[in-house]
Amino acid sequence: MSENQQANSSWTAKQVYLMSAICVVVGLAFGYFLRGSASVAAKTTAPAAATQAAPPATMPPAGAMEQGQPMPSLEDMKRMADKQSASLLEQLNKDPRNTQLLIKIATNYKSAHQFTEAAIYFGKALEQDPKNVALRDEVAAAQYYSDNADAAISTLEAGLKFQPNDPSTLFNIGIMKYQKKNDAKGAVEMWQRLLKSNPALPEAKRAQVEKLISQASSGTRPPEN
C-alpha cells in the first residue's frame, strides 16, 4: 500500500470513529431535553426497533482495527444503508405516505451517519404528522448534524405553533443558536422563555439551563460538539 493510500485509510478510520462519537455527543449537545427516537416510535406506532439508533449490523466490533480488519468508510456506510433500505424504498413507492416506512428508512441512514438522507425521510414523515414534536426533534437533529443549523432552527421554530412552551424545543433552539450561530442573545431568550413557561421543570434541568444562561450572558464561548 502506498503512503497516500495508508494516509487515506487512516483518515477514513478517524472519520468513522468521529461520526460514531456523534451519536453519543448528540445526547449531550441537545440531550437533556431531547426526547429522541423512542418517543417518535410511541407517537407513530412504528416498531421500536425501527426507530432506535444503533450501529449498522455490518460495523466491525470494537478492536477490529487492532486485529487488522479495516473500518468501513462513510461511503461504505452509505452503501450499507442503501442496501438496508432498498426493499423499504420499493414499498414506499407503492405507499409514499406511510409514516412507519419513512421512519424506518430515515433510521437506517441515521444509524449509518448519513444525516442528510435521514433528514429527508424524517422530514417526509413529519409532513404526515406535523404536530409530532418528537419526530420534529429527529428532523432537526439530522439537519443539525448535516451542518445545516439554519434549517434545524427553522424546523424547531415551526413546531412552537403547536406547542409554544415545549421545553425540549426551546432548549434545543437555544443550543443551536449558541453553538452554531454564535447568537448568545437569541439563545438566552429561548432559555429564559423555557424557564418562565415551565415552572414545574425539575430542579436539575432548571439548574442546567440557568448555567447555560450565565455562560452565554458572560460571553463565554459556546462548547463545540
Beta strands, then each sheet from edge to edge (+ up, - down):
end
